Amino acid sequence: MSDEIQKQLAIDTHSDQAELFANRYEVINQNPYQNSFVYSRKRLNEWLDKYIPADGKGLKMADIGCGTGYHLRRYYDRGFEITGVDGSEEMLKQARIANPGIEFIQTDVDTVPLPSETYDYTLCIEVLRYLPDILPCLKEIKRVTKKGGTALITAAPTFQSTLYPIVNKIVMMKKKSNLTQLKQYFHTAGELREASQKAGFTDIEIHGVYGGNSIWLDRLLPVVVPPFLKVWDHVDNLTADAPILKNFSNMFLIVAKY
């Protein structure tokens, strides 16, 4: 299967799930420990806020692969001038409903029709895991980010504690599965650093966002997930970004500048 077909399958799958994602994001502020997806976004938000200022007046932000626009809504309310791009028109329909004051563009994340060296902050959340080749997207992120600006990019670790890379391979070999049958791509911290350098970034940090195996509790015993995650949050504070241990986290955050 060609890279272009694989990317289109990812877009089509997310188009089918656009309303589901919109509904998932709606509950984050209600109970950040409701399930593993919501918890992962709580943890990610806390990491993003370490780098993105509370006052965004006079600053520009682009979100490459913005999905339903959840992150843009957070930063639009802080005063950022924002542009969102995504390959899925269904995702963008949800984004436009939730964010009437934000510009959205449907486009391939590998060829973004945005001006060079324009954005103070560029986000790319949960996109690399669906790309057979991450370098073209990273190059576009670097191109649109101002010199001295900050790119914040997530990726899926190869050795994550959920063992999901193995599960994804098994799911893709089956004809039918209760899990989404969409091939995903996983990377080590070293691979991500090397790709970011090839894209032109010179100042690169890679952090572990959260760990644990609660995604399987979501399926097997969901009633215990909220109290478990409240306790696990304290464990993540100590271990998710610790040296060596961060390689077993379930999400990497790349913080890149040039």
Contacts in CASP RR format, 6 or more apart in sequence:
PFRMAT RR
TARGET T0000
AUTHOR 0000-0000-0000
METHOD contacts of the structure
MODEL  1
MSDEIQKQLAIDTHSDQAELFANRYEVINQNPYQNSFVYSRKRLNEWLDK
YIPADGKGLKMADIGCGTGYHLRRYYDRGFEITGVDGSEEMLKQARIANP
GIEFIQTDVDTVPLPSETYDYTLCIEVLRYLPDILPCLKEIKRVTKKGGT
ALITAAPTFQSTLYPIVNKIVMMKKKSNLTQLKQYFHTAGELREASQKAG
FTDIEIHGVYGGNSIWLDRLLPVVVPPFLKVWDHVDNLTADAPILKNFSN
MFLIVAKY
3 132 0 8 1.000
3 133 0 8 1.000
6 132 0 8 1.000
6 183 0 8 1.000
7 108 0 8 1.000
7 130 0 8 1.000
7 131 0 8 1.000
7 132 0 8 1.000
9 182 0 8 1.000
9 183 0 8 1.000
10 130 0 8 1.000
10 131 0 8 1.000
10 182 0 8 1.000
11 87 0 8 1.000
11 88 0 8 1.000
12 88 0 8 1.000
13 180 0 8 1.000
13 182 0 8 1.000
14 21 0 8 1.000
14 67 0 8 1.000
14 88 0 8 1.000
14 90 0 8 1.000
14 91 0 8 1.000
15 88 0 8 1.000
15 89 0 8 1.000
15 90 0 8 1.000
15 91 0 8 1.000
16 90 0 8 1.000
17 180 0 8 1.000
18 67 0 8 1.000
18 68 0 8 1.000
18 88 0 8 1.000
18 90 0 8 1.000
18 91 0 8 1.000
18 93 0 8 1.000
18 94 0 8 1.000
19 94 0 8 1.000
21 67 0 8 1.000
21 68 0 8 1.000
21 91 0 8 1.000
21 94 0 8 1.000
22 68 0 8 1.000
22 94 0 8 1.000
22 98 0 8 1.000
24 37 0 8 1.000
24 38 0 8 1.000
25 41 0 8 1.000
25 68 0 8 1.000
25 70 0 8 1.000
27 34 0 8 1.000
27 38 0 8 1.000
28 38 0 8 1.000
28 41 0 8 1.000
28 42 0 8 1.000
28 45 0 8 1.000
28 70 0 8 1.000
31 38 0 8 1.000
31 226 0 8 1.000
32 38 0 8 1.000
32 39 0 8 1.000
32 41 0 8 1.000
32 42 0 8 1.000
33 39 0 8 1.000
33 42 0 8 1.000
33 225 0 8 1.000
33 226 0 8 1.000
33 227 0 8 1.000
33 229 0 8 1.000
33 230 0 8 1.000
33 233 0 8 1.000
34 225 0 8 1.000
34 226 0 8 1.000
35 218 0 8 1.000
35 222 0 8 1.000
35 225 0 8 1.000
35 226 0 8 1.000
36 214 0 8 1.000
36 215 0 8 1.000
36 217 0 8 1.000
36 218 0 8 1.000
36 225 0 8 1.000
36 229 0 8 1.000
37 218 0 8 1.000
39 210 0 8 1.000
39 214 0 8 1.000
39 229 0 8 1.000
39 233 0 8 1.000
40 209 0 8 1.000
40 210 0 8 1.000
40 250 0 8 1.000
40 251 0 8 1.000
41 70 0 8 1.000
43 209 0 8 1.000
43 210 0 8 1.000
43 233 0 8 1.000
43 236 0 8 1.000
43 240 0 8 1.000
43 251 0 8 1.000
44 125 0 8 1.000
44 154 0 8 1.000
44 209 0 8 1.000
44 210 0 8 1.000
44 251 0 8 1.000
44 253 0 8 1.000
45 74 0 8 1.000
47 207 0 8 1.000
47 209 0 8 1.000
47 253 0 8 1.000
48 71 0 8 1.000
48 123 0 8 1.000
48 152 0 8 1.000
48 253 0 8 1.000
51 121 0 8 1.000
51 150 0 8 1.000
51 152 0 8 1.000
51 255 0 8 1.000
52 61 0 8 1.000
52 75 0 8 1.000
52 78 0 8 1.000
52 121 0 8 1.000
52 150 0 8 1.000
52 152 0 8 1.000
53 59 0 8 1.000
53 78 0 8 1.000
54 78 0 8 1.000
55 78 0 8 1.000
55 79 0 8 1.000
56 75 0 8 1.000
56 78 0 8 1.000
56 79 0 8 1.000
56 80 0 8 1.000
57 79 0 8 1.000
58 79 0 8 1.000
58 80 0 8 1.000
58 81 0 8 1.000
59 79 0 8 1.000
59 80 0 8 1.000
59 81 0 8 1.000
59 120 0 8 1.000
59 121 0 8 1.000
60 80 0 8 1.000
60 81 0 8 1.000
60 82 0 8 1.000
60 83 0 8 1.000
60 118 0 8 1.000
60 119 0 8 1.000
60 120 0 8 1.000
60 121 0 8 1.000
61 72 0 8 1.000
61 75 0 8 1.000
61 80 0 8 1.000
61 81 0 8 1.000
61 82 0 8 1.000
61 83 0 8 1.000
61 119 0 8 1.000
61 120 0 8 1.000
61 121 0 8 1.000
61 122 0 8 1.000
61 123 0 8 1.000
62 82 0 8 1.000
62 83 0 8 1.000
62 84 0 8 1.000
62 85 0 8 1.000
62 112 0 8 1.000
62 114 0 8 1.000
62 118 0 8 1.000
62 119 0 8 1.000
62 121 0 8 1.000
62 122 0 8 1.000
62 123 0 8 1.000
62 144 0 8 1.000
62 145 0 8 1.000
63 69 0 8 1.000
63 71 0 8 1.000
63 72 0 8 1.000
63 82 0 8 1.000
63 83 0 8 1.000
63 84 0 8 1.000
63 85 0 8 1.000
63 122 0 8 1.000
63 123 0 8 1.000
63 124 0 8 1.000
63 125 0 8 1.000
64 84 0 8 1.000
64 85 0 8 1.000
64 109 0 8 1.000
64 112 0 8 1.000
64 122 0 8 1.000
64 123 0 8 1.000
64 124 0 8 1.000
64 127 0 8 1.000
64 137 0 8 1.000
64 140 0 8 1.000
64 141 0 8 1.000
64 144 0 8 1.000
65 84 0 8 1.000
65 85 0 8 1.000
65 86 0 8 1.000
65 87 0 8 1.000
65 109 0 8 1.000
65 124 0 8 1.000
65 125 0 8 1.000
65 127 0 8 1.000
66 72 0 8 1.000
66 84 0 8 1.000
66 85 0 8 1.000
66 86 0 8 1.000
66 91 0 8 1.000
66 92 0 8 1.000
66 95 0 8 1.000
66 104 0 8 1.000
66 123 0 8 1.000
67 86 0 8 1.000
67 88 0 8 1.000
67 91 0 8 1.000
67 92 0 8 1.000
67 94 0 8 1.000
67 95 0 8 1.000
68 91 0 8 1.000
68 94 0 8 1.000
68 95 0 8 1.000
68 98 0 8 1.000
69 84 0 8 1.000
69 91 0 8 1.000
69 94 0 8 1.000
69 95 0 8 1.000
69 98 0 8 1.000
69 99 0 8 1.000
69 102 0 8 1.000
70 98 0 8 1.000
71 123 0 8 1.000
71 125 0 8 1.000
72 82 0 8 1.000
72 84 0 8 1.000
72 95 0 8 1.000
72 99 0 8 1.000
72 102 0 8 1.000
73 98 0 8 1.000
73 99 0 8 1.000
73 102 0 8 1.000
75 82 0 8 1.000
75 121 0 8 1.000
76 82 0 8 1.000
76 99 0 8 1.000
76 101 0 8 1.000
76 102 0 8 1.000
80 121 0 8 1.000
82 102 0 8 1.000
82 103 0 8 1.000
83 102 0 8 1.000
83 103 0 8 1.000
83 104 0 8 1.000
83 105 0 8 1.000
83 114 0 8 1.000
83 119 0 8 1.000
84 95 0 8 1.000
84 102 0 8 1.000
84 103 0 8 1.000
84 104 0 8 1.000
84 105 0 8 1.000
85 104 0 8 1.000
85 105 0 8 1.000
85 106 0 8 1.000
85 107 0 8 1.000
85 109 0 8 1.000
85 112 0 8 1.000
85 113 0 8 1.000
85 114 0 8 1.000
86 92 0 8 1.000
86 95 0 8 1.000
86 104 0 8 1.000
86 106 0 8 1.000
86 107 0 8 1.000
86 109 0 8 1.000
87 106 0 8 1.000
87 107 0 8 1.000
87 108 0 8 1.000
87 109 0 8 1.000
88 106 0 8 1.000
89 106 0 8 1.000
92 104 0 8 1.000
92 106 0 8 1.000
95 102 0 8 1.000
95 104 0 8 1.000
96 102 0 8 1.000
96 104 0 8 1.000
105 113 0 8 1.000
105 114 0 8 1.000
107 113 0 8 1.000
109 124 0 8 1.000
109 127 0 8 1.000
109 131 0 8 1.000
109 137 0 8 1.000
109 140 0 8 1.000
110 131 0 8 1.000
110 136 0 8 1.000
110 137 0 8 1.000
110 140 0 8 1.000
111 136 0 8 1.000
111 140 0 8 1.000
112 140 0 8 1.000
112 143 0 8 1.000
112 144 0 8 1.000
114 144 0 8 1.000
115 144 0 8 1.000
116 143 0 8 1.000
116 144 0 8 1.000
117 143 0 8 1.000
117 144 0 8 1.000
117 145 0 8 1.000
117 146 0 8 1.000
117 147 0 8 1.000
118 144 0 8 1.000
118 146 0 8 1.000
119 144 0 8 1.000
119 145 0 8 1.000
119 146 0 8 1.000
119 149 0 8 1.000
120 146 0 8 1.000
120 149 0 8 1.000
120 150 0 8 1.000
121 145 0 8 1.000
121 149 0 8 1.000
121 150 0 8 1.000
121 151 0 8 1.000
121 152 0 8 1.000
122 141 0 8 1.000
122 144 0 8 1.000
122 145 0 8 1.000
122 149 0 8 1.000
122 150 0 8 1.000
122 151 0 8 1.000
122 152 0 8 1.000
123 151 0 8 1.000
123 152 0 8 1.000
123 153 0 8 1.000
124 137 0 8 1.000
124 141 0 8 1.000
124 151 0 8 1.000
124 152 0 8 1.000
124 153 0 8 1.000
124 154 0 8 1.000
125 152 0 8 1.000
125 153 0 8 1.000
125 154 0 8 1.000
126 154 0 8 1.000
127 137 0 8 1.000
127 153 0 8 1.000
127 154 0 8 1.000
128 134 0 8 1.000
128 137 0 8 1.000
128 138 0 8 1.000
128 153 0 8 1.000
128 154 0 8 1.000
128 155 0 8 1.000
128 156 0 8 1.000
128 185 0 8 1.000
128 187 0 8 1.000
129 154 0 8 1.000
129 155 0 8 1.000
129 156 0 8 1.000
129 184 0 8 1.000
129 185 0 8 1.000
129 186 0 8 1.000
130 182 0 8 1.000
130 184 0 8 1.000
130 185 0 8 1.000
131 137 0 8 1.000
131 185 0 8 1.000
132 185 0 8 1.000
134 155 0 8 1.000
134 185 0 8 1.000
134 187 0 8 1.000
134 195 0 8 1.000
135 195 0 8 1.000
135 198 0 8 1.000
135 199 0 8 1.000
138 153 0 8 1.000
138 195 0 8 1.000
138 196 0 8 1.000
138 198 0 8 1.000
138 199 0 8 1.000
138 201 0 8 1.000
139 199 0 8 1.000
139 200 0 8 1.000
141 151 0 8 1.000
141 153 0 8 1.000
141 199 0 8 1.000
141 256 0 8 1.000
142 151 0 8 1.000
142 199 0 8 1.000
142 200 0 8 1.000
142 201 0 8 1.000
142 256 0 8 1.000
142 258 0 8 1.000
145 151 0 8 1.000
145 257 0 8 1.000
145 258 0 8 1.000
147 258 0 8 1.000
148 257 0 8 1.000
148 258 0 8 1.000
149 257 0 8 1.000
150 255 0 8 1.000
150 256 0 8 1.000
150 257 0 8 1.000
151 201 0 8 1.000
151 254 0 8 1.000
151 255 0 8 1.000
151 256 0 8 1.000
151 257 0 8 1.000
152 253 0 8 1.000
152 254 0 8 1.000
152 255 0 8 1.000
153 253 0 8 1.000
153 254 0 8 1.000
153 256 0 8 1.000
154 209 0 8 1.000
154 251 0 8 1.000
154 252 0 8 1.000
154 253 0 8 1.000
154 254 0 8 1.000
155 187 0 8 1.000
155 192 0 8 1.000
155 251 0 8 1.000
155 252 0 8 1.000
155 254 0 8 1.000
156 164 0 8 1.000
156 165 0 8 1.000
156 184 0 8 1.000
156 185 0 8 1.000
156 186 0 8 1.000
156 187 0 8 1.000
156 250 0 8 1.000
156 251 0 8 1.000
156 252 0 8 1.000
157 186 0 8 1.000
157 187 0 8 1.000
157 188 0 8 1.000
157 189 0 8 1.000
157 208 0 8 1.000
157 247 0 8 1.000
157 248 0 8 1.000
157 249 0 8 1.000
157 250 0 8 1.000
157 251 0 8 1.000
157 252 0 8 1.000
158 165 0 8 1.000
158 186 0 8 1.000
158 187 0 8 1.000
158 188 0 8 1.000
158 191 0 8 1.000
159 165 0 8 1.000
159 188 0 8 1.000
159 247 0 8 1.000
159 248 0 8 1.000
160 186 0 8 1.000
160 211 0 8 1.000
160 248 0 8 1.000
160 249 0 8 1.000
160 250 0 8 1.000
160 251 0 8 1.000
161 211 0 8 1.000
161 212 0 8 1.000
161 213 0 8 1.000
161 248 0 8 1.000
161 249 0 8 1.000
161 250 0 8 1.000
162 211 0 8 1.000
162 212 0 8 1.000
162 213 0 8 1.000
162 215 0 8 1.000
162 216 0 8 1.000
162 250 0 8 1.000
164 184 0 8 1.000
164 215 0 8 1.000
164 250 0 8 1.000
165 184 0 8 1.000
165 186 0 8 1.000
167 179 0 8 1.000
168 183 0 8 1.000
168 184 0 8 1.000
171 177 0 8 1.000
171 179 0 8 1.000
171 180 0 8 1.000
171 181 0 8 1.000
172 181 0 8 1.000
172 183 0 8 1.000
174 181 0 8 1.000
187 195 0 8 1.000
187 252 0 8 1.000
188 247 0 8 1.000
189 206 0 8 1.000
189 246 0 8 1.000
189 247 0 8 1.000
189 252 0 8 1.000
190 206 0 8 1.000
192 206 0 8 1.000
192 252 0 8 1.000
192 254 0 8 1.000
193 204 0 8 1.000
193 206 0 8 1.000
196 204 0 8 1.000
196 254 0 8 1.000
196 256 0 8 1.000
197 204 0 8 1.000
199 256 0 8 1.000
200 258 0 8 1.000
201 256 0 8 1.000
201 257 0 8 1.000
201 258 0 8 1.000
202 257 0 8 1.000
202 258 0 8 1.000
203 256 0 8 1.000
203 257 0 8 1.000
203 258 0 8 1.000
204 254 0 8 1.000
204 255 0 8 1.000
204 256 0 8 1.000
204 257 0 8 1.000
205 254 0 8 1.000
205 255 0 8 1.000
205 256 0 8 1.000
206 246 0 8 1.000
206 252 0 8 1.000
206 253 0 8 1.000
206 254 0 8 1.000
206 255 0 8 1.000
207 241 0 8 1.000
207 246 0 8 1.000
207 252 0 8 1.000
207 253 0 8 1.000
207 255 0 8 1.000
208 240 0 8 1.000
208 241 0 8 1.000
208 246 0 8 1.000
208 249 0 8 1.000
208 251 0 8 1.000
208 252 0 8 1.000
208 253 0 8 1.000
209 240 0 8 1.000
209 241 0 8 1.000
209 249 0 8 1.000
209 250 0 8 1.000
209 251 0 8 1.000
209 252 0 8 1.000
209 253 0 8 1.000
210 236 0 8 1.000
210 240 0 8 1.000
210 249 0 8 1.000
210 250 0 8 1.000
210 251 0 8 1.000
211 232 0 8 1.000
211 236 0 8 1.000
211 239 0 8 1.000
211 240 0 8 1.000
211 248 0 8 1.000
211 249 0 8 1.000
211 250 0 8 1.000
211 251 0 8 1.000
212 232 0 8 1.000
212 236 0 8 1.000
212 250 0 8 1.000
214 225 0 8 1.000
214 228 0 8 1.000
214 229 0 8 1.000
214 232 0 8 1.000
215 250 0 8 1.000
217 224 0 8 1.000
217 225 0 8 1.000
217 228 0 8 1.000
218 225 0 8 1.000
239 245 0 8 1.000
240 246 0 8 1.000
240 249 0 8 1.000
241 249 0 8 1.000
246 252 0 8 1.000
END
